[in-house]
């Protein structure tokens, strides 16, 4: 059995470029994404291979690789619309060869350094151009980048209460999503029980409702088994409906929106779905940020636990 032992790191500077010995142009695509093993076809400069790899998250994974004719690989790639495109730069550093993958296309802007090891506990020197380790972060795996390209990651959310608009910002600082929302009818404020929308910097502490049906009803962050409908709404006209998805916010600014009587998380401030009968574009909520159900589901898929959220005056 072949075993790949590899660790991944983000890049903090371009100083590695001075030591590149070889650069390979790579195009690859996957035949499957949901099974325990991925099946990948890759063209690397003038060679091609078929690769079978386990989807275990971490440093060690089963891997089998077989050379195939380039013409066959190109024919396969032509039939697979979602591709990974990258340049792989080889850099020798302290008795190891690092592979630095510089992505382009829909993953442009992402650069990941990888090192292959003989064992998980093998010692190695970390170059000063390496930053955070992402070995155990599935977002940075190539098979994940096919489904959710780096360009469409939402790593920051900007909420403008004056225009009742939410903007999803990617790691490159580009706005990739924009939605009409509704904040608190009582206006802006941080005090517990005020039913106001808190201001300032927050982070998404929890994401709730993955794979639940659109219009799923939540109470205390748990699905009730109900699906919102006009009839259900007429039976409970005073319910504050929380639907489809929940992104639970936690304040980041001590004594402003974090801790004590101003703690956003303890106030249960969410970004969540709301019935189509509710108005957006005007403040109507009880403190949370309301969105259309299809919009909140889309945002949910693109953001992460740890995505920052800035709520402006």
Secondary structure, 3 states (H helix, E strand, C coil): CCEEEEEEEEECCCHHHHHEEEEEEEEEEECCCCCCEEEEEEEECCEEEEEEEECCCCCEEEEEEEECCHHHHHHHHHHCCCEEEEEEEEEEECCEEEEEEEEEHHHCCCEEEEEECCCCCCCCCCCCCEEEECCCCHHHCHHHHHHCCHHHCEEEEEEECCCCEEEEECCCCCEEEEEECECECCCECCCCCCCCECCEEEEEEEEECCCCCCCEEEECCEEEEEECCHHHHHHCCCCCCCEEEEEEEEECCECCCECHHHCCCCCCCEEEEECCCCCCCCCCECCCEEEEHHHHHHHHHHEEEEEEEEEEC
